[in-house]
Amino acid sequence: MPRSSILCGNHTADESTTFSEAGQQVLMDLQIATPKITGFYAATKTQVAGGAIYAIAQCAETLTQDSCLDCLSVEHSSIQGCLPKTNGRAFDAGCFMRYSETPFFADNQTID
């Protein structure tokens, strides 16, 4: 099984408890939703105290729905360790997840 790599930011969110709770929910939602979406890609913007959390998840299209879910499950476990930092990324050969309080995609591309 490929090994996950993690990059966490070095700034802690101002409202760290609120940010962590919202971030965990956003990442869990993406883990569950992404394998069910054609193309295995999902992005979301979620309002939190003092701003928003931008998050994406994606699997390689060569994966099955189950292997995408398995891959994102590993990444989700890894990236949770970044919270309450304001950004984090977890990735391996098959999938990745990213979140940030800074926008890194246009709002008009947001998928609910």
KEGU-934036 format. One record per atom (N, C-alpha, C): residue in three letters; atom name; residue number from 1; x, y, z. Coordinates in steps of 0.1 Angstrom, whole numbers. Layout:
% residues N
+---------+-------+-----+-------+-------+-------+
! residuo ! atomo ! num !    c1 !    c2 !    c3 !
+---------+-------+-----+-------+-------+-------+
!     ALA !    CA ! NUM !     X !     Y !     Z !
...
+---------+-------+-----+-------+-------+-------+
//
This chain:
% residues 112
+---------+-------+-----+-------+-------+-------+
! residuo ! atomo ! num !    c1 !    c2 !    c3 !
+---------+-------+-----+-------+-------+-------+
!     MET !     N !   1 !     8 !   -12 !     0 !
!     MET !    CA !   1 !     0 !     0 !     0 !
!     MET !     C !   1 !     9 !    12 !     0 !
!     PRO !     N !   2 !     6 !    22 !    -9 !
!     PRO !    CA !   2 !    14 !    34 !    -9 !
!     PRO !     C !   2 !    14 !    42 !     4 !
!     ARG !     N !   3 !    25 !    48 !     7 !
!     ARG !    CA !   3 !    26 !    55 !    20 !
!     ARG !     C !   3 !    22 !    70 !    18 !
!     SER !     N !   4 !    14 !    74 !    28 !
!     SER !    CA !   4 !     9 !    88 !    27 !
!     SER !     C !   4 !    19 !    98 !    31 !
!     SER !     N !   5 !    19 !   110 !    24 !
!     SER !    CA !   5 !    28 !   121 !    28 !
!     SER !     C !   5 !    19 !   132 !    33 !
!     ILE !     N !   6 !    24 !   140 !    43 !
!     ILE !    CA !   6 !    16 !   150 !    49 !
!     ILE !     C !   6 !    24 !   163 !    49 !
!     LEU !     N !   7 !    17 !   174 !    46 !
!     LEU !    CA !   7 !    23 !   187 !    48 !
!     LEU !     C !   7 !    13 !   196 !    56 !
!     CYS !     N !   8 !    17 !   201 !    67 !
!     CYS !    CA !   8 !     8 !   209 !    75 !
!     CYS !     C !   8 !    14 !   223 !    76 !
!     GLY !     N !   9 !     5 !   233 !    76 !
!     GLY !    CA !   9 !     9 !   247 !    77 !
!     GLY !     C !   9 !    15 !   249 !    91 !
!     ASN !     N !  10 !    20 !   261 !    93 !
!     ASN !    CA !  10 !    26 !   265 !   106 !
!     ASN !     C !  10 !    18 !   276 !   113 !
!     HIS !     N !  11 !     7 !   279 !   108 !
!     HIS !    CA !  11 !    -2 !   289 !   115 !
!     HIS !     C !  11 !   -14 !   282 !   121 !
!     THR !     N !  12 !   -17 !   285 !   134 !
!     THR !    CA !  12 !   -29 !   279 !   140 !
!     THR !     C !  12 !   -41 !   289 !   138 !
!     ALA !     N !  13 !   -52 !   283 !   135 !
!     ALA !    CA !  13 !   -64 !   291 !   133 !
!     ALA !     C !  13 !   -67 !   300 !   145 !
!     ASP !     N !  14 !   -73 !   312 !   143 !
!     ASP !    CA !  14 !   -76 !   320 !   154 !
!     ASP !     C !  14 !   -87 !   314 !   163 !
!     GLU !     N !  15 !   -97 !   309 !   157 !
!     GLU !    CA !  15 !  -108 !   302 !   164 !
!     GLU !     C !  15 !  -105 !   287 !   163 !
!     SER !     N !  16 !   -94 !   282 !   170 !
!     SER !    CA !  16 !   -89 !   269 !   167 !
!     SER !     C !  16 !   -98 !   257 !   170 !
!     THR !     N !  17 !  -106 !   258 !   181 !
!     THR !    CA !  17 !  -116 !   247 !   184 !
!     THR !     C !  17 !  -127 !   247 !   173 !
!     THR !     N !  18 !  -133 !   258 !   170 !
!     THR !    CA !  18 !  -143 !   259 !   160 !
!     THR !     C !  18 !  -137 !   254 !   146 !
!     PHE !     N !  19 !  -125 !   259 !   143 !
!     PHE !    CA !  19 !  -119 !   256 !   130 !
!     PHE !     C !  19 !  -117 !   241 !   129 !
!     SER !     N !  20 !  -111 !   235 !   140 !
!     SER !    CA !  20 !  -109 !   221 !   140 !
!     SER !     C !  20 !  -121 !   212 !   138 !
!     GLU !     N !  21 !  -132 !   216 !   146 !
!     GLU !    CA !  21 !  -144 !   209 !   145 !
!     GLU !     C !  21 !  -150 !   210 !   130 !
!     ALA !     N !  22 !  -150 !   222 !   125 !
!     ALA !    CA !  22 !  -156 !   223 !   111 !
!     ALA !     C !  22 !  -147 !   216 !   101 !
!     GLY !     N !  23 !  -134 !   217 !   103 !
!     GLY !    CA !  23 !  -124 !   211 !    94 !
!     GLY !     C !  23 !  -126 !   196 !    94 !
!     GLN !     N !  24 !  -128 !   190 !   106 !
!     GLN !    CA !  24 !  -130 !   175 !   106 !
!     GLN !     C !  24 !  -142 !   171 !    99 !
!     GLN !     N !  25 !  -153 !   179 !   101 !
!     GLN !    CA !  25 !  -166 !   175 !    94 !
!     GLN !     C !  25 !  -164 !   177 !    79 !
!     VAL !     N !  26 !  -158 !   188 !    74 !
!     VAL !    CA !  26 !  -156 !   190 !    60 !
!     VAL !     C !  26 !  -148 !   178 !    54 !
!     LEU !     N !  27 !  -137 !   174 !    60 !
!     LEU !    CA !  27 !  -129 !   164 !    55 !
!     LEU !     C !  27 !  -136 !   150 !    55 !
!     MET !     N !  28 !  -144 !   148 !    65 !
!     MET !    CA !  28 !  -152 !   135 !    66 !
!     MET !     C !  28 !  -162 !   135 !    54 !
!     ASP !     N !  29 !  -169 !   146 !    52 !
!     ASP !    CA !  29 !  -178 !   147 !    42 !
!     ASP !     C !  29 !  -172 !   145 !    28 !
!     LEU !     N !  30 !  -160 !   150 !    26 !
!     LEU !    CA !  30 !  -153 !   148 !    13 !
!     LEU !     C !  30 !  -149 !   134 !    12 !
!     GLN !     N !  31 !  -144 !   128 !    22 !
!     GLN !    CA !  31 !  -140 !   114 !    22 !
!     GLN !     C !  31 !  -152 !   105 !    17 !
!     ILE !     N !  32 !  -164 !   108 !    22 !
!     ILE !    CA !  32 !  -175 !   100 !    19 !
!     ILE !     C !  32 !  -181 !   103 !     5 !
!     ALA !     N !  33 !  -181 !   116 !     1 !
!     ALA !    CA !  33 !  -187 !   120 !   -11 !
!     ALA !     C !  33 !  -179 !   118 !   -24 !
!     THR !     N !  34 !  -166 !   120 !   -23 !
!     THR !    CA !  34 !  -157 !   119 !   -34 !
!     THR !     C !  34 !  -158 !   106 !   -42 !
!     PRO !     N !  35 !  -157 !    95 !   -36 !
!     PRO !    CA !  35 !  -158 !    82 !   -44 !
!     PRO !     C !  35 !  -171 !    80 !   -51 !
!     LYS !     N !  36 !  -182 !    88 !   -47 !
!     LYS !    CA !  36 !  -195 !    86 !   -53 !
!     LYS !     C !  36 !  -197 !    96 !   -65 !
!     ILE !     N !  37 !  -187 !   105 !   -67 !
!     ILE !    CA !  37 !  -188 !   115 !   -78 !
!     ILE !     C !  37 !  -180 !   110 !   -90 !
!     THR !     N !  38 !  -187 !   111 !  -102 !
!     THR !    CA !  38 !  -180 !   108 !  -114 !
!     THR !     C !  38 !  -167 !   117 !  -115 !
!     GLY !     N !  39 !  -156 !   110 !  -118 !
!     GLY !    CA !  39 !  -143 !   117 !  -119 !
!     GLY !     C !  39 !  -136 !   118 !  -106 !
!     PHE !     N !  40 !  -142 !   113 !   -95 !
!     PHE !    CA !  40 !  -136 !   112 !   -82 !
!     PHE !     C !  40 !  -129 !   125 !   -77 !
!     TYR !     N !  41 !  -137 !   136 !   -79 !
!     TYR !    CA !  41 !  -132 !   149 !   -75 !
!     TYR !     C !  41 !  -143 !   157 !   -68 !
!     ALA !     N !  42 !  -140 !   163 !   -56 !
!     ALA !    CA !  42 !  -150 !   172 !   -49 !
!     ALA !     C !  42 !  -143 !   183 !   -43 !
!     ALA !     N !  43 !  -149 !   195 !   -43 !
!     ALA !    CA !  43 !  -144 !   207 !   -37 !
!     ALA !     C !  43 !  -155 !   214 !   -29 !
!     THR !     N !  44 !  -152 !   220 !   -18 !
!     THR !    CA !  44 !  -162 !   227 !   -10 !
!     THR !     C !  44 !  -156 !   239 !    -3 !
!     LYS !     N !  45 !  -165 !   249 !    -1 !
!     LYS !    CA !  45 !  -161 !   261 !     7 !
!     LYS !     C !  45 !  -171 !   261 !    19 !
!     THR !     N !  46 !  -166 !   261 !    31 !
!     THR !    CA !  46 !  -175 !   260 !    43 !
!     THR !     C !  46 !  -172 !   272 !    52 !
!     GLN !     N !  47 !  -183 !   280 !    55 !
!     GLN !    CA !  47 !  -181 !   292 !    63 !
!     GLN !     C !  47 !  -178 !   287 !    78 !
!     VAL !     N !  48 !  -168 !   294 !    84 !
!     VAL !    CA !  48 !  -165 !   292 !    98 !
!     VAL !     C !  48 !  -163 !   305 !   104 !
!     ALA !     N !  49 !  -162 !   306 !   118 !
!     ALA !    CA !  49 !  -160 !   318 !   125 !
!     ALA !     C !  49 !  -147 !   325 !   119 !
!     GLY !     N !  50 !  -149 !   337 !   115 !
!     GLY !    CA !  50 !  -137 !   345 !   110 !
!     GLY !     C !  50 !  -133 !   342 !    96 !
!     GLY !     N !  51 !  -141 !   334 !    88 !
!     GLY !    CA !  51 !  -137 !   331 !    75 !
!     GLY !     C !  51 !  -143 !   318 !    69 !
!     ALA !     N !  52 !  -135 !   310 !    62 !
!     ALA !    CA !  52 !  -140 !   299 !    55 !
!     ALA !     C !  52 !  -129 !   288 !    54 !
!     ILE !     N !  53 !  -133 !   276 !    52 !
!     ILE !    CA !  53 !  -124 !   265 !    50 !
!     ILE !     C !  53 !  -127 !   260 !    35 !
!     TYR !     N !  54 !  -116 !   261 !    27 !
!     TYR !    CA !  54 !  -117 !   256 !    14 !
!     TYR !     C !  54 !  -110 !   242 !    14 !
!     ALA !     N !  55 !  -117 !   232 !     8 !
!     ALA !    CA !  55 !  -112 !   218 !     8 !
!     ALA !     C !  55 !  -115 !   211 !    -5 !
!     ILE !     N !  56 !  -106 !   202 !    -9 !
!     ILE !    CA !  56 !  -108 !   194 !   -20 !
!     ILE !     C !  56 !  -103 !   179 !   -17 !
!     ALA !     N !  57 !  -108 !   170 !   -24 !
!     ALA !    CA !  57 !  -104 !   156 !   -24 !
!     ALA !     C !  57 !  -104 !   151 !   -38 !
!     GLN !     N !  58 !   -95 !   142 !   -42 !
!     GLN !    CA !  58 !   -95 !   137 !   -55 !
!     GLN !     C !  58 !   -88 !   123 !   -55 !
!     CYS !     N !  59 !   -93 !   114 !   -63 !
!     CYS !    CA !  59 !   -87 !   101 !   -65 !
!     CYS !     C !  59 !   -83 !    99 !   -79 !
!     ALA !     N !  60 !   -73 !    91 !   -82 !
!     ALA !    CA !  60 !   -70 !    88 !   -96 !
!     ALA !     C !  60 !   -82 !    81 !  -102 !
!     GLU !     N !  61 !   -85 !    84 !  -114 !
!     GLU !    CA !  61 !   -97 !    78 !  -121 !
!     GLU !     C !  61 !   -95 !    63 !  -124 !
!     THR !     N !  62 !   -83 !    58 !  -122 !
!     THR !    CA !  62 !   -81 !    44 !  -125 !
!     THR !     C !  62 !   -85 !    36 !  -112 !
!     LEU !     N !  63 !   -88 !    42 !  -101 !
!     LEU !    CA !  63 !   -92 !    35 !   -89 !
!     LEU !     C !  63 !  -106 !    31 !   -90 !
!     THR !     N !  64 !  -110 !    21 !   -83 !
!     THR !    CA !  64 !  -125 !    17 !   -81 !
!     THR !     C !  64 !  -130 !    26 !   -71 !
!     GLN !     N !  65 !  -144 !    26 !   -70 !
!     GLN !    CA !  65 !  -150 !    34 !   -59 !
!     GLN !     C !  65 !  -145 !    30 !   -45 !
!     ASP !     N !  66 !  -144 !    17 !   -43 !
!     ASP !    CA !  66 !  -140 !    12 !   -30 !
!     ASP !     C !  66 !  -125 !    16 !   -27 !
!     SER !     N !  67 !  -117 !    14 !   -37 !
!     SER !    CA !  67 !  -102 !    18 !   -35 !
!     SER !     C !  67 !  -101 !    33 !   -33 !
!     CYS !     N !  68 !  -109 !    41 !   -39 !
!     CYS !    CA !  68 !  -109 !    55 !   -37 !
!     CYS !     C !  68 !  -112 !    58 !   -23 !
!     LEU !     N !  69 !  -123 !    52 !   -18 !
!     LEU !    CA !  69 !  -127 !    54 !    -4 !
!     LEU !     C !  69 !  -116 !    50 !     6 !
!     ASP !     N !  70 !  -110 !    38 !     3 !
!     ASP !    CA !  70 !   -99 !    33 !    12 !
!     ASP !     C !  70 !   -88 !    43 !    12 !
!     CYS !     N !  71 !   -84 !    48 !     0 !
!     CYS !    CA !  71 !   -73 !    57 !    -1 !
!     CYS !     C !  71 !   -76 !    70 !     7 !
!     LEU !     N !  72 !   -88 !    76 !     5 !
!     LEU !    CA !  72 !   -91 !    88 !    11 !
!     LEU !     C !  72 !   -93 !    86 !    26 !
!     SER !     N !  73 !   -96 !    74 !    31 !
!     SER !    CA !  73 !   -97 !    71 !    45 !
!     SER !     C !  73 !   -83 !    73 !    51 !
!     VAL !     N !  74 !   -73 !    68 !    45 !
!     VAL !    CA !  74 !   -59 !    69 !    49 !
!     VAL !     C !  74 !   -55 !    84 !    50 !
!     GLU !     N !  75 !   -58 !    91 !    39 !
!     GLU !    CA !  75 !   -54 !   105 !    38 !
!     GLU !     C !  75 !   -62 !   113 !    49 !
!     HIS !     N !  76 !   -75 !   110 !    51 !
!     HIS !    CA !  76 !   -83 !   117 !    61 !
!     HIS !     C !  76 !   -77 !   115 !    75 !
!     SER !     N !  77 !   -73 !   103 !    78 !
!     SER !    CA !  77 !   -66 !   100 !    91 !
!     SER !     C !  77 !   -53 !   109 !    92 !
!     SER !     N !  78 !   -46 !   109 !    82 !
!     SER !    CA !  78 !   -33 !   117 !    82 !
!     SER !     C !  78 !   -35 !   132 !    83 !
!     ILE !     N !  79 !   -44 !   137 !    75 !
!     ILE !    CA !  79 !   -46 !   152 !    74 !
!     ILE !     C !  79 !   -52 !   158 !    87 !
!     GLN !     N !  80 !   -60 !   149 !    94 !
!     GLN !    CA !  80 !   -66 !   154 !   107 !
!     GLN !     C !  80 !   -56 !   159 !   117 !
!     GLY !     N !  81 !   -44 !   153 !   116 !
!     GLY !    CA !  81 !   -33 !   157 !   125 !
!     GLY !     C !  81 !   -28 !   171 !   122 !
!     CYS !     N !  82 !   -32 !   177 !   111 !
!     CYS !    CA !  82 !   -28 !   191 !   108 !
!     CYS !     C !  82 !   -37 !   201 !   115 !
!     LEU !     N !  83 !   -49 !   197 !   118 !
!     LEU !    CA !  83 !   -59 !   207 !   125 !
!     LEU !     C !  83 !   -54 !   209 !   139 !
!     PRO !     N !  84 !   -55 !   221 !   145 !
!     PRO !    CA !  84 !   -61 !   233 !   139 !
!     PRO !     C !  84 !   -52 !   243 !   131 !
!     LYS !     N !  85 !   -42 !   237 !   125 !
!     LYS !    CA !  85 !   -34 !   245 !   116 !
!     LYS !     C !  85 !   -43 !   250 !   104 !
!     THR !     N !  86 !   -40 !   262 !    98 !
!     THR !    CA !  86 !   -49 !   268 !    89 !
!     THR !     C !  86 !   -48 !   261 !    75 !
!     ASN !     N !  87 !   -39 !   252 !    73 !
!     ASN !    CA !  87 !   -39 !   245 !    60 !
!     ASN !     C !  87 !   -32 !   231 !    62 !
!     GLY !     N !  88 !   -35 !   222 !    53 !
!     GLY !    CA !  88 !   -29 !   209 !    54 !
!     GLY !     C !  88 !   -31 !   201 !    41 !
!     ARG !     N !  89 !   -22 !   192 !    38 !
!     ARG !    CA !  89 !   -23 !   184 !    26 !
!     ARG !     C !  89 !   -19 !   170 !    29 !
!     ALA !     N !  90 !   -26 !   160 !    24 !
!     ALA !    CA !  90 !   -22 !   146 !    26 !
!     ALA !     C !  90 !   -23 !   140 !    12 !
!     PHE !     N !  91 !   -13 !   132 !     8 !
!     PHE !    CA !  91 !   -14 !   126 !    -6 !
!     PHE !     C !  91 !    -5 !   114 !    -7 !
!     ASP !     N !  92 !    -9 !   106 !   -17 !
!     ASP !    CA !  92 !     0 !    94 !   -21 !
!     ASP !     C !  92 !    -3 !    92 !   -36 !
!     ALA !     N !  93 !     1 !    81 !   -41 !
!     ALA !    CA !  93 !     0 !    79 !   -55 !
!     ALA !     C !  93 !   -14 !    78 !   -60 !
!     GLY !     N !  94 !   -24 !    75 !   -52 !
!     GLY !    CA !  94 !   -37 !    73 !   -56 !
!     GLY !     C !  94 !   -47 !    84 !   -54 !
!     CYS !     N !  95 !   -44 !    92 !   -44 !
!     CYS !    CA !  95 !   -54 !   102 !   -40 !
!     CYS !     C !  95 !   -48 !   113 !   -32 !
!     PHE !     N !  96 !   -55 !   124 !   -30 !
!     PHE !    CA !  96 !   -51 !   135 !   -21 !
!     PHE !     C !  96 !   -62 !   142 !   -15 !
!     MET !     N !  97 !   -60 !   149 !    -4 !
!     MET !    CA !  97 !   -69 !   158 !     2 !
!     MET !     C !  97 !   -61 !   171 !     6 !
!     ARG !     N !  98 !   -68 !   182 !     5 !
!     ARG !    CA !  98 !   -62 !   195 !     9 !
!     ARG !     C !  98 !   -73 !   204 !    15 !
!     TYR !     N !  99 !   -69 !   211 !    25 !
!     TYR !    CA !  99 !   -78 !   222 !    31 !
!     TYR !     C !  99 !   -69 !   234 !    34 !
!     SER !     N ! 100 !   -76 !   245 !    34 !
!     SER !    CA ! 100 !   -69 !   258 !    37 !
!     SER !     C ! 100 !   -80 !   269 !    41 !
!     GLU !     N ! 101 !   -76 !   278 !    49 !
!     GLU !    CA ! 101 !   -85 !   290 !    51 !
!     GLU !     C ! 101 !   -83 !   300 !    40 !
!     THR !     N ! 102 !   -73 !   298 !    32 !
!     THR !    CA ! 102 !   -70 !   307 !    21 !
!     THR !     C ! 102 !   -76 !   301 !     8 !
!     PRO !     N ! 103 !   -83 !   308 !     0 !
!     PRO !    CA ! 103 !   -89 !   302 !   -12 !
!     PRO !     C ! 103 !   -78 !   297 !   -22 !
!     PHE !     N ! 104 !   -80 !   285 !   -27 !
!     PHE !    CA ! 104 !   -71 !   280 !   -37 !
!     PHE !     C ! 104 !   -78 !   275 !   -49 !
!     PHE !     N ! 105 !   -91 !   278 !   -50 !
!     PHE !    CA ! 105 !   -99 !   275 !   -62 !
!     PHE !     C ! 105 !  -110 !   286 !   -62 !
!     ALA !     N ! 106 !  -115 !   289 !   -74 !
!     ALA !    CA ! 106 !  -125 !   299 !   -76 !
!     ALA !     C ! 106 !  -139 !   294 !   -70 !
!     ASP !     N ! 107 !  -146 !   303 !   -63 !
!     ASP !    CA ! 107 !  -158 !   300 !   -57 !
!     ASP !     C ! 107 !  -168 !   294 !   -67 !
!     ASN !     N ! 108 !  -168 !   299 !   -79 !
!     ASN !    CA ! 108 !  -178 !   294 !   -89 !
!     ASN !     C ! 108 !  -175 !   280 !   -93 !
!     GLN !     N ! 109 !  -164 !   274 !   -88 !
!     GLN !    CA ! 109 !  -161 !   260 !   -91 !
!     GLN !     C ! 109 !  -165 !   251 !   -79 !
!     THR !     N ! 110 !  -171 !   257 !   -69 !
!     THR !    CA ! 110 !  -174 !   249 !   -57 !
!     THR !     C ! 110 !  -186 !   240 !   -60 !
!     ILE !     N ! 111 !  -184 !   228 !   -55 !
!     ILE !    CA ! 111 !  -194 !   217 !   -56 !
!     ILE !     C ! 111 !  -200 !   214 !   -42 !
!     ASP !     N ! 112 !  -213 !   214 !   -41 !
!     ASP !    CA ! 112 !  -219 !   211 !   -28 !
!     ASP !     C ! 112 !  -221 !   196 !   -27 !
+---------+-------+-----+-------+-------+-------+
//
